[in-house]
């Protein structure tokens, strides 16, 4: 299992890597808020826009085996919901936990979001 966890994001995909870099430079307001006010100063190491398999996840902590996704309105269409379910299933198969929060939760329930994340950390 440990070997699988090490290898799920190691295959280099230049198009995903470039897209991830672009997403990091152009984070949404909610991603910036979570990153600068909570994840960046956190004692655990967090990554932004991390490539895992064929996906780019918003935030990833390898020590906690935790993925955090911030969902905007595009995630609520029938296609968006199905895609997110597939992503979560694949990420879970690597032993990762996926936490999802809406933009509204980040905007208006930030403290509660941070407390919920803490519950999933070692």
N, CA, C and O atoms as CSV, one atom per row, in Angstrom:
chain,resi,resn,atom,element,x,y,z
A,1,UNK,N,N,0.831,-1.200,0.000
A,1,UNK,CA,C,0.000,0.000,0.000
A,1,UNK,C,C,0.867,1.252,0.000
A,1,UNK,O,O,0.557,2.213,-0.704
A,2,UNK,N,N,1.947,1.260,0.776
A,2,UNK,CA,C,2.812,2.439,0.846
A,2,UNK,C,C,3.398,2.759,-0.527
A,2,UNK,O,O,3.475,3.926,-0.912
A,3,UNK,N,N,3.814,1.720,-1.276
A,3,UNK,CA,C,4.360,1.940,-2.609
A,3,UNK,C,C,3.303,2.554,-3.510
A,3,UNK,O,O,3.605,3.458,-4.289
A,4,UNK,N,N,2.079,2.083,-3.417
A,4,UNK,CA,C,0.991,2.632,-4.209
A,4,UNK,C,C,0.797,4.109,-3.877
A,4,UNK,O,O,0.643,4.928,-4.783
A,5,UNK,N,N,0.802,4.459,-2.602
A,5,UNK,CA,C,0.617,5.850,-2.204
A,5,UNK,C,C,1.745,6.732,-2.727
A,5,UNK,O,O,1.510,7.884,-3.092
A,6,UNK,N,N,2.960,6.207,-2.766
A,6,UNK,CA,C,4.073,6.996,-3.272
A,6,UNK,C,C,3.968,7.221,-4.770
A,6,UNK,O,O,4.390,8.264,-5.269
A,7,UNK,N,N,3.409,6.253,-5.497
A,7,UNK,CA,C,3.469,6.317,-6.952
A,7,UNK,C,C,2.244,6.927,-7.613
A,7,UNK,O,O,2.267,7.125,-8.828
A,8,UNK,N,N,1.186,7.235,-6.893
A,8,UNK,CA,C,-0.019,7.668,-7.591
A,8,UNK,C,C,0.085,9.026,-8.240
A,8,UNK,O,O,-0.741,9.346,-9.095
A,9,UNK,N,N,1.048,9.835,-7.883
A,9,UNK,CA,C,1.173,11.129,-8.533
A,9,UNK,C,C,2.540,11.337,-9.183
A,9,UNK,O,O,2.862,12.447,-9.606
A,10,UNK,N,N,3.336,10.290,-9.263
A,10,UNK,CA,C,4.696,10.482,-9.739
A,10,UNK,C,C,4.812,10.484,-11.257
A,10,UNK,O,O,5.790,11.010,-11.789
A,11,UNK,N,N,3.852,9.919,-11.968
A,11,UNK,CA,C,3.987,9.938,-13.417
A,11,UNK,C,C,3.820,11.381,-13.902
A,11,UNK,O,O,2.827,12.042,-13.594
A,12,UNK,N,N,4.785,11.842,-14.646
A,12,UNK,CA,C,4.821,13.243,-15.061
A,12,UNK,C,C,3.880,13.454,-16.235
A,12,UNK,O,O,3.968,12.754,-17.243
A,13,UNK,N,N,3.011,14.385,-16.107
A,13,UNK,CA,C,2.096,14.771,-17.166
A,13,UNK,C,C,2.254,16.276,-17.334
A,13,UNK,O,O,1.734,17.058,-16.538
A,14,UNK,N,N,2.975,16.671,-18.374
A,14,UNK,CA,C,3.324,18.088,-18.520
A,14,UNK,C,C,2.095,18.980,-18.640
A,14,UNK,O,O,2.105,20.106,-18.142
A,15,UNK,N,N,1.045,18.505,-19.284
A,15,UNK,CA,C,-0.138,19.360,-19.420
A,15,UNK,C,C,-0.799,19.587,-18.059
A,15,UNK,O,O,-1.262,20.693,-17.779
A,16,UNK,N,N,-0.850,18.557,-17.212
A,16,UNK,CA,C,-1.417,18.739,-15.881
A,16,UNK,C,C,-0.513,19.594,-15.001
A,16,UNK,O,O,-0.999,20.415,-14.224
A,17,UNK,N,N,0.785,19.407,-15.118
A,17,UNK,CA,C,1.711,20.196,-14.315
A,17,UNK,C,C,1.611,21.670,-14.664
A,17,UNK,O,O,1.612,22.517,-13.771
A,18,UNK,N,N,1.526,21.985,-15.926
A,18,UNK,CA,C,1.386,23.382,-16.342
A,18,UNK,C,C,0.050,23.956,-15.888
A,18,UNK,O,O,-0.021,25.099,-15.436
A,19,UNK,N,N,-0.998,23.165,-16.010
A,19,UNK,CA,C,-2.322,23.621,-15.561
A,19,UNK,C,C,-2.316,23.852,-14.049
A,19,UNK,O,O,-2.879,24.834,-13.567
A,20,UNK,N,N,-1.678,22.943,-13.302
A,20,UNK,CA,C,-1.605,23.087,-11.847
A,20,UNK,C,C,-0.862,24.375,-11.473
A,20,UNK,O,O,-1.279,25.091,-10.563
A,21,UNK,N,N,0.223,24.662,-12.167
A,21,UNK,CA,C,0.956,25.903,-11.898
A,21,UNK,C,C,0.077,27.119,-12.163
A,21,UNK,O,O,0.089,28.079,-11.393
A,22,UNK,N,N,-0.677,27.078,-13.243
A,22,UNK,CA,C,-1.572,28.183,-13.582
A,22,UNK,C,C,-2.669,28.338,-12.527
A,22,UNK,O,O,-3.003,29.455,-12.130
A,23,UNK,N,N,-3.224,27.219,-12.080
A,23,UNK,CA,C,-4.259,27.269,-11.046
A,23,UNK,C,C,-3.704,27.823,-9.731
A,23,UNK,O,O,-4.401,28.541,-9.014
A,24,UNK,N,N,-2.461,27.490,-9.421
A,24,UNK,CA,C,-1.829,28.005,-8.203
A,24,UNK,C,C,-1.677,29.526,-8.279
A,24,UNK,O,O,-1.893,30.229,-7.292
A,25,UNK,N,N,-1.308,30.017,-9.446
A,25,UNK,CA,C,-1.141,31.464,-9.625
A,25,UNK,C,C,-2.483,32.196,-9.641
A,25,UNK,O,O,-2.541,33.392,-9.354
A,26,UNK,N,N,-3.552,31.486,-9.972
A,26,UNK,CA,C,-4.858,32.122,-10.137
A,26,UNK,C,C,-5.916,31.477,-9.240
A,26,UNK,O,O,-7.001,31.120,-9.698
A,27,UNK,N,N,-5.585,31.336,-7.970
A,27,UNK,CA,C,-6.524,30.725,-7.034
A,27,UNK,C,C,-7.786,31.572,-6.911
A,27,UNK,O,O,-7.760,32.789,-7.094
A,28,UNK,N,N,-8.879,30.906,-6.599
A,28,UNK,CA,C,-10.120,31.627,-6.340
A,28,UNK,C,C,-9.995,32.371,-5.015
A,28,UNK,O,O,-9.085,32.110,-4.229
A,29,UNK,N,N,-10.906,33.286,-4.781
A,29,UNK,CA,C,-10.907,34.034,-3.522
A,29,UNK,C,C,-10.994,33.091,-2.322
A,29,UNK,O,O,-10.314,33.297,-1.317
A,30,UNK,N,N,-11.830,32.056,-2.429
A,30,UNK,CA,C,-12.018,31.109,-1.330
A,30,UNK,C,C,-10.772,30.237,-1.132
A,30,UNK,O,O,-10.395,29.944,0.002
A,31,UNK,N,N,-10.136,29.824,-2.231
A,31,UNK,CA,C,-8.893,29.060,-2.102
A,31,UNK,C,C,-7.807,29.905,-1.445
A,31,UNK,O,O,-7.076,29.415,-0.585
A,32,UNK,N,N,-7.696,31.172,-1.846
A,32,UNK,CA,C,-6.705,32.063,-1.220
A,32,UNK,C,C,-6.969,32.211,0.270
A,32,UNK,O,O,-6.040,32.179,1.076
A,33,UNK,N,N,-8.232,32.373,0.635
A,33,UNK,CA,C,-8.578,32.540,2.050
A,33,UNK,C,C,-8.151,31.305,2.846
A,33,UNK,O,O,-7.483,31.431,3.872
A,34,UNK,N,N,-8.531,30.116,2.383
A,34,UNK,CA,C,-8.174,28.893,3.104
A,34,UNK,C,C,-6.662,28.714,3.144
A,34,UNK,O,O,-6.116,28.319,4.174
A,35,UNK,N,N,-5.983,28.995,2.048
A,35,UNK,CA,C,-4.540,28.816,1.982
A,35,UNK,C,C,-3.810,29.774,2.930
A,35,UNK,O,O,-3.033,29.330,3.775
A,36,UNK,N,N,-4.047,31.048,2.800
A,36,UNK,CA,C,-3.261,32.029,3.544
A,36,UNK,C,C,-3.649,32.137,5.016
A,36,UNK,O,O,-2.801,32.436,5.857
A,37,UNK,N,N,-4.908,31.900,5.333
A,37,UNK,CA,C,-5.329,32.052,6.728
A,37,UNK,C,C,-5.262,30.759,7.538
A,37,UNK,O,O,-5.281,30.793,8.768
A,38,UNK,N,N,-5.182,29.615,6.846
A,38,UNK,CA,C,-5.211,28.367,7.618
A,38,UNK,C,C,-4.146,27.349,7.181
A,38,UNK,O,O,-3.367,26.896,8.019
A,39,UNK,N,N,-4.092,26.985,5.922
A,39,UNK,CA,C,-3.230,25.876,5.506
A,39,UNK,C,C,-1.748,26.247,5.428
A,39,UNK,O,O,-0.904,25.483,5.894
A,40,UNK,N,N,-1.420,27.390,4.854
A,40,UNK,CA,C,-0.012,27.764,4.718
A,40,UNK,C,C,0.686,27.882,6.072
A,40,UNK,O,O,1.798,27.377,6.219
A,41,UNK,N,N,0.072,28.535,7.070
A,41,UNK,CA,C,0.751,28.624,8.366
A,41,UNK,C,C,0.600,27.369,9.246
A,41,UNK,O,O,1.148,27.319,10.347
A,42,UNK,N,N,-0.127,26.378,8.771
A,42,UNK,CA,C,-0.368,25.162,9.549
A,42,UNK,C,C,0.942,24.424,9.799
A,42,UNK,O,O,1.878,24.529,9.007
A,43,UNK,N,N,1.011,23.675,10.902
A,43,UNK,CA,C,2.242,22.947,11.229
A,43,UNK,C,C,2.497,21.760,10.296
A,43,UNK,O,O,3.638,21.313,10.180
A,44,UNK,N,N,1.471,21.244,9.635
A,44,UNK,CA,C,1.662,20.180,8.646
A,44,UNK,C,C,1.935,20.802,7.277
A,44,UNK,O,O,1.492,21.915,6.996
A,45,UNK,N,N,2.657,20.088,6.441
A,45,UNK,CA,C,2.982,20.566,5.093
A,45,UNK,C,C,1.788,20.327,4.169
A,45,UNK,O,O,1.297,19.205,4.043
A,46,UNK,N,N,1.336,21.395,3.531
A,46,UNK,CA,C,0.230,21.342,2.576
A,46,UNK,C,C,0.729,21.765,1.202
A,46,UNK,O,O,1.624,22.601,1.078
A,47,UNK,N,N,0.134,21.174,0.178
A,47,UNK,CA,C,0.442,21.524,-1.204
A,47,UNK,C,C,-0.809,22.094,-1.855
A,47,UNK,O,O,-1.926,21.658,-1.577
A,48,UNK,N,N,-0.604,23.073,-2.725
A,48,UNK,CA,C,-1.706,23.638,-3.500
A,48,UNK,C,C,-1.698,23.026,-4.892
A,48,UNK,O,O,-0.637,22.769,-5.461
A,49,UNK,N,N,-2.877,22.798,-5.429
A,49,UNK,CA,C,-3.042,22.337,-6.803
A,49,UNK,C,C,-2.083,21.187,-7.119
A,49,UNK,O,O,-1.249,21.279,-8.020
A,50,UNK,N,N,-2.222,20.122,-6.366
A,50,UNK,CA,C,-1.334,18.954,-6.465
A,50,UNK,C,C,-1.871,17.960,-7.486
A,50,UNK,O,O,-3.058,17.631,-7.474
A,51,UNK,N,N,-0.999,17.481,-8.369
A,51,UNK,CA,C,-1.377,16.466,-9.357
A,51,UNK,C,C,-1.359,15.107,-8.673
A,51,UNK,O,O,-0.342,14.686,-8.122
A,52,UNK,N,N,-2.490,14.436,-8.717
A,52,UNK,CA,C,-2.617,13.071,-8.203
A,52,UNK,C,C,-3.339,12.282,-9.283
A,52,UNK,O,O,-4.496,12.552,-9.607
A,53,UNK,N,N,-2.632,11.303,-9.832
A,53,UNK,CA,C,-3.157,10.509,-10.930
A,53,UNK,C,C,-3.469,11.456,-12.076
A,53,UNK,O,O,-2.592,12.199,-12.517
A,54,UNK,N,N,-4.690,11.444,-12.562
A,54,UNK,CA,C,-5.068,12.324,-13.677
A,54,UNK,C,C,-5.857,13.542,-13.202
A,54,UNK,O,O,-6.525,14.207,-13.993
A,55,UNK,N,N,-5.774,13.823,-11.914
A,55,UNK,CA,C,-6.529,14.919,-11.309
A,55,UNK,C,C,-5.586,15.975,-10.722
A,55,UNK,O,O,-4.428,15.705,-10.405
A,56,UNK,N,N,-6.126,17.166,-10.594
A,56,UNK,CA,C,-5.455,18.224,-9.844
A,56,UNK,C,C,-6.363,18.531,-8.662
A,56,UNK,O,O,-7.497,18.978,-8.838
A,57,UNK,N,N,-5.861,18.289,-7.465
A,57,UNK,CA,C,-6.666,18.549,-6.274
A,57,UNK,C,C,-6.304,19.925,-5.735
A,57,UNK,O,O,-5.174,20.384,-5.903
A,58,UNK,N,N,-7.251,20.577,-5.094
A,58,UNK,CA,C,-7.017,21.938,-4.606
A,58,UNK,C,C,-5.914,21.976,-3.552
A,58,UNK,O,O,-4.971,22.759,-3.662
A,59,UNK,N,N,-6.036,21.126,-2.529
A,59,UNK,CA,C,-5.043,21.092,-1.451
A,59,UNK,C,C,-4.793,19.638,-1.044
A,59,UNK,O,O,-5.702,18.808,-1.064
A,60,UNK,N,N,-3.540,19.348,-0.673
A,60,UNK,CA,C,-3.171,17.981,-0.327
A,60,UNK,C,C,-2.147,17.990,0.797
A,60,UNK,O,O,-1.184,18.757,0.779
A,61,UNK,N,N,-2.375,17.115,1.779
A,61,UNK,CA,C,-1.417,16.897,2.864
A,61,UNK,C,C,-1.062,15.416,2.880
A,61,UNK,O,O,-1.902,14.576,3.199
A,62,UNK,N,N,0.180,15.097,2.537
A,62,UNK,CA,C,0.584,13.690,2.456
A,62,UNK,C,C,0.609,13.023,3.826
A,62,UNK,O,O,0.233,11.857,3.948
A,63,UNK,N,N,1.044,13.739,4.856
A,63,UNK,CA,C,1.116,13.152,6.194
A,63,UNK,C,C,-0.269,12.736,6.693
A,63,UNK,O,O,-0.414,11.697,7.337
A,64,UNK,N,N,-1.273,13.538,6.397
A,64,UNK,CA,C,-2.640,13.244,6.833
A,64,UNK,C,C,-3.411,12.419,5.808
A,64,UNK,O,O,-4.527,11.977,6.081
A,65,UNK,N,N,-2.819,12.208,4.622
A,65,UNK,CA,C,-3.504,11.514,3.525
A,65,UNK,C,C,-4.858,12.173,3.264
A,65,UNK,O,O,-5.891,11.512,3.151
A,66,UNK,N,N,-4.808,13.501,3.173
A,66,UNK,CA,C,-6.024,14.296,3.104
A,66,UNK,C,C,-6.017,15.223,1.886
A,66,UNK,O,O,-5.028,15.898,1.602
A,67,UNK,N,N,-7.131,15.234,1.189
A,67,UNK,CA,C,-7.364,16.126,0.053
A,67,UNK,C,C,-8.501,17.056,0.440
A,67,UNK,O,O,-9.507,16.620,0.998
A,68,UNK,N,N,-8.337,18.343,0.141
A,68,UNK,CA,C,-9.408,19.309,0.371
A,68,UNK,C,C,-9.786,19.915,-0.968
A,68,UNK,O,O,-8.932,20.392,-1.715
A,69,UNK,N,N,-11.067,19.889,-1.257
A,69,UNK,CA,C,-11.603,20.480,-2.483
A,69,UNK,C,C,-12.552,21.606,-2.113
A,69,UNK,O,O,-13.390,21.456,-1.225
A,70,UNK,N,N,-12.418,22.734,-2.796
A,70,UNK,CA,C,-13.321,23.864,-2.634
A,70,UNK,C,C,-14.201,23.898,-3.879
A,70,UNK,O,O,-13.707,24.092,-4.990
A,71,UNK,N,N,-15.497,23.711,-3.692
A,71,UNK,CA,C,-16.412,23.561,-4.813
A,71,UNK,C,C,-17.186,24.827,-5.121
A,71,UNK,O,O,-17.897,25.364,-4.271
A,72,UNK,N,N,-17.037,25.295,-6.351
A,72,UNK,CA,C,-17.847,26.390,-6.861
A,72,UNK,C,C,-19.090,25.841,-7.547
A,72,UNK,O,O,-19.370,24.645,-7.468
A,73,UNK,N,N,-19.822,26.699,-8.208
A,73,UNK,CA,C,-21.116,26.313,-8.795
A,73,UNK,C,C,-21.000,25.245,-9.874
A,73,UNK,O,O,-21.953,24.495,-10.082
A,74,UNK,N,N,-19.866,25.148,-10.569
A,74,UNK,CA,C,-19.705,24.154,-11.624
A,74,UNK,C,C,-19.801,22.728,-11.098
A,74,UNK,O,O,-20.025,21.796,-11.872
A,75,UNK,N,N,-19.636,22.551,-9.810
A,75,UNK,CA,C,-19.666,21.214,-9.210
A,75,UNK,C,C,-21.087,20.717,-8.946
A,75,UNK,O,O,-21.267,19.569,-8.541
A,76,UNK,N,N,-22.084,21.546,-9.165
A,76,UNK,CA,C,-23.450,21.172,-8.805
A,76,UNK,C,C,-24.307,20.754,-9.989
A,76,UNK,O,O,-25.489,20.458,-9.819
A,77,UNK,N,N,-23.736,20.725,-11.176
A,77,UNK,CA,C,-24.461,20.199,-12.327
A,77,UNK,C,C,-24.441,18.674,-12.239
A,77,UNK,O,O,-23.660,18.104,-11.478
A,78,UNK,N,N,-25.291,18.023,-13.010
A,78,UNK,CA,C,-25.325,16.554,-13.018
A,78,UNK,C,C,-23.965,15.992,-13.425
A,78,UNK,O,O,-23.481,15.029,-12.829
A,79,UNK,N,N,-23.358,16.591,-14.429
A,79,UNK,CA,C,-22.039,16.155,-14.892
A,79,UNK,C,C,-20.965,16.420,-13.833
A,79,UNK,O,O,-20.092,15.582,-13.610
A,80,UNK,N,N,-21.028,17.574,-13.188
A,80,UNK,CA,C,-20.056,17.915,-12.151
A,80,UNK,C,C,-20.133,16.977,-10.959
A,80,UNK,O,O,-19.108,16.561,-10.420
A,81,UNK,N,N,-21.340,16.648,-10.552
A,81,UNK,CA,C,-21.534,15.728,-9.419
A,81,UNK,C,C,-20.976,14.355,-9.751
A,81,UNK,O,O,-20.294,13.748,-8.925
A,82,UNK,N,N,-21.258,13.853,-10.957
A,82,UNK,CA,C,-20.770,12.535,-11.369
A,82,UNK,C,C,-19.242,12.518,-11.430
A,82,UNK,O,O,-18.609,11.560,-10.987
A,83,UNK,N,N,-18.659,13.575,-11.977
A,83,UNK,CA,C,-17.200,13.654,-12.080
A,83,UNK,C,C,-16.562,13.689,-10.686
A,83,UNK,O,O,-15.573,12.999,-10.440
A,84,UNK,N,N,-17.120,14.483,-9.785
A,84,UNK,CA,C,-16.593,14.559,-8.424
A,84,UNK,C,C,-16.696,13.217,-7.704
A,84,UNK,O,O,-15.795,12.848,-6.950
A,85,UNK,N,N,-17.787,12.487,-7.931
A,85,UNK,CA,C,-17.933,11.169,-7.314
A,85,UNK,C,C,-16.867,10.212,-7.833
A,85,UNK,O,O,-16.301,9.437,-7.062
A,86,UNK,N,N,-16.590,10.261,-9.134
A,86,UNK,CA,C,-15.552,9.403,-9.715
A,86,UNK,C,C,-14.183,9.760,-9.133
A,86,UNK,O,O,-13.420,8.875,-8.745
A,87,UNK,N,N,-13.878,11.042,-9.075
A,87,UNK,CA,C,-12.607,11.503,-8.509
A,87,UNK,C,C,-12.449,11.023,-7.071
A,87,UNK,O,O,-11.403,10.493,-6.693
A,88,UNK,N,N,-13.493,11.212,-6.276
A,88,UNK,CA,C,-13.438,10.824,-4.869
A,88,UNK,C,C,-13.221,9.326,-4.730
A,88,UNK,O,O,-12.423,8.896,-3.898
A,89,UNK,N,N,-13.908,8.533,-5.519
A,89,UNK,CA,C,-13.747,7.077,-5.474
A,89,UNK,C,C,-12.307,6.678,-5.782
A,89,UNK,O,O,-11.732,5.837,-5.091
A,90,UNK,N,N,-11.727,7.276,-6.812
A,90,UNK,CA,C,-10.345,6.954,-7.187
A,90,UNK,C,C,-9.376,7.417,-6.105
A,90,UNK,O,O,-8.474,6.670,-5.726
A,91,UNK,N,N,-9.548,8.628,-5.606
A,91,UNK,CA,C,-8.660,9.130,-4.554
A,91,UNK,C,C,-8.793,8.304,-3.279
A,91,UNK,O,O,-7.794,8.037,-2.611
A,92,UNK,N,N,-10.014,7.896,-2.935
A,92,UNK,CA,C,-10.221,7.026,-1.776
A,92,UNK,C,C,-9.506,5.686,-1.959
A,92,UNK,O,O,-9.022,5.104,-0.988
A,93,UNK,N,N,-9.437,5.195,-3.201
A,93,UNK,CA,C,-8.773,3.908,-3.450
A,93,UNK,C,C,-7.271,3.982,-3.163
A,93,UNK,O,O,-6.629,2.946,-2.988
A,94,UNK,N,N,-6.705,5.183,-3.112
A,94,UNK,CA,C,-5.304,5.378,-2.737
A,94,UNK,C,C,-5.136,5.544,-1.236
A,94,UNK,O,O,-4.027,5.780,-0.758
A,95,UNK,N,N,-6.219,5.424,-0.494
A,95,UNK,CA,C,-6.144,5.604,0.948
A,95,UNK,C,C,-6.269,7.058,1.374
A,95,UNK,O,O,-5.954,7.398,2.514
A,96,UNK,N,N,-6.723,7.918,0.473
A,96,UNK,CA,C,-6.871,9.338,0.769
A,96,UNK,C,C,-8.300,9.652,1.183
A,96,UNK,O,O,-9.249,9.049,0.683
A,97,UNK,N,N,-8.442,10.590,2.091
A,97,UNK,CA,C,-9.751,11.113,2.472
A,97,UNK,C,C,-9.948,12.422,1.722
A,97,UNK,O,O,-9.040,13.250,1.654
A,98,UNK,N,N,-11.130,12.604,1.163
A,98,UNK,CA,C,-11.444,13.823,0.428
A,98,UNK,C,C,-12.494,14.607,1.207
A,98,UNK,O,O,-13.584,14.107,1.487
A,99,UNK,N,N,-12.147,15.838,1.549
A,99,UNK,CA,C,-13.091,16.741,2.199
A,99,UNK,C,C,-13.508,17.788,1.185
A,99,UNK,O,O,-12.668,18.353,0.485
A,100,UNK,N,N,-14.807,18.046,1.106
A,100,UNK,CA,C,-15.330,19.042,0.167
A,100,UNK,C,C,-16.056,20.133,0.931
A,100,UNK,O,O,-16.844,19.873,1.840
A,101,UNK,N,N,-15.764,21.360,0.533
A,101,UNK,CA,C,-16.435,22.515,1.107
A,101,UNK,C,C,-16.887,23.413,-0.031
A,101,UNK,O,O,-16.241,23.481,-1.077
A,102,UNK,N,N,-17.986,24.092,0.177
A,102,UNK,CA,C,-18.484,25.013,-0.834
A,102,UNK,C,C,-17.828,26.376,-0.657
A,102,UNK,O,O,-17.281,26.690,0.399
A,103,UNK,N,N,-17.896,27.167,-1.706
A,103,UNK,CA,C,-17.417,28.549,-1.604
A,103,UNK,C,C,-18.156,29.281,-0.490
A,103,UNK,O,O,-17.559,30.065,0.248
A,104,UNK,N,N,-19.450,29.025,-0.370
A,104,UNK,CA,C,-20.261,29.675,0.659
A,104,UNK,C,C,-19.783,29.297,2.058
A,104,UNK,O,O,-19.739,30.149,2.947
A,105,UNK,N,N,-19.427,28.041,2.262
A,105,UNK,CA,C,-18.909,27.629,3.569
A,105,UNK,C,C,-17.609,28.358,3.892
A,105,UNK,O,O,-17.406,28.789,5.027
A,106,UNK,N,N,-16.735,28.499,2.910
A,106,UNK,CA,C,-15.473,29.213,3.134
A,106,UNK,C,C,-15.759,30.679,3.452
A,106,UNK,O,O,-15.117,31.266,4.323
A,107,UNK,N,N,-16.719,31.263,2.749
A,107,UNK,CA,C,-17.042,32.677,2.957
A,107,UNK,C,C,-17.699,32.947,4.312
A,107,UNK,O,O,-17.368,33.929,4.977
A,108,UNK,N,N,-18.629,32.079,4.721
A,108,UNK,CA,C,-19.472,32.398,5.877
A,108,UNK,C,C,-19.337,31.463,7.074
A,108,UNK,O,O,-19.851,31.761,8.152
A,109,UNK,N,N,-18.651,30.335,6.893
A,109,UNK,CA,C,-18.487,29.391,7.997
A,109,UNK,C,C,-17.024,28.954,8.096
A,109,UNK,O,O,-16.726,27.781,8.323
A,110,UNK,N,N,-16.135,29.901,7.925
A,110,UNK,CA,C,-14.709,29.589,7.836
A,110,UNK,C,C,-14.190,28.884,9.084
A,110,UNK,O,O,-13.463,27.896,8.982
A,111,UNK,N,N,-14.552,29.372,10.234
A,111,UNK,CA,C,-14.090,28.750,11.492
A,111,UNK,C,C,-14.541,27.297,11.569
A,111,UNK,O,O,-13.766,26.424,11.959
A,112,UNK,N,N,-15.786,27.036,11.200
A,112,UNK,CA,C,-16.321,25.673,11.236
A,112,UNK,C,C,-15.595,24.766,10.239
A,112,UNK,O,O,-15.347,23.595,10.525
A,113,UNK,N,N,-15.259,25.311,9.074
A,113,UNK,CA,C,-14.495,24.545,8.083
A,113,UNK,C,C,-13.134,24.161,8.663
A,113,UNK,O,O,-12.720,23.006,8.566
A,114,UNK,N,N,-12.450,25.113,9.256
A,114,UNK,CA,C,-11.130,24.842,9.841
A,114,UNK,C,C,-11.217,23.804,10.960
A,114,UNK,O,O,-10.362,22.924,11.058
A,115,UNK,N,N,-12.230,23.903,11.790
A,115,UNK,CA,C,-12.425,22.914,12.862
A,115,UNK,C,C,-12.698,21.531,12.288
A,115,UNK,O,O,-12.221,20.530,12.822
A,116,UNK,N,N,-13.460,21.470,11.209
A,116,UNK,CA,C,-13.736,20.183,10.574
A,116,UNK,C,C,-12.467,19.575,9.989
A,116,UNK,O,O,-12.249,18.370,10.113
A,117,UNK,N,N,-11.639,20.378,9.361
A,117,UNK,CA,C,-10.366,19.883,8.829
A,117,UNK,C,C,-9.516,19.327,9.954
A,117,UNK,O,O,-8.922,18.259,9.812
A,118,UNK,N,N,-9.450,20.039,11.074
A,118,UNK,CA,C,-8.648,19.593,12.213
A,118,UNK,C,C,-9.050,18.195,12.688
A,118,UNK,O,O,-8.201,17.411,13.113
A,119,UNK,N,N,-10.337,17.890,12.615
A,119,UNK,CA,C,-10.815,16.563,13.035
A,119,UNK,C,C,-10.202,15.435,12.223
A,119,UNK,O,O,-10.160,14.295,12.686
A,120,UNK,N,N,-9.721,15.736,11.012
A,120,UNK,CA,C,-9.195,14.721,10.113
A,120,UNK,C,C,-7.665,14.685,10.089
A,120,UNK,O,O,-7.074,13.962,9.287
A,121,UNK,N,N,-7.035,15.450,10.954
A,121,UNK,CA,C,-5.576,15.516,10.959
A,121,UNK,C,C,-4.976,14.681,12.081
A,121,UNK,O,O,-5.590,14.505,13.133
A,122,UNK,N,N,-3.759,14.163,11.847
A,122,UNK,CA,C,-3.098,13.352,12.901
A,122,UNK,C,C,-2.628,14.206,14.060
A,122,UNK,O,O,-2.059,13.685,15.019
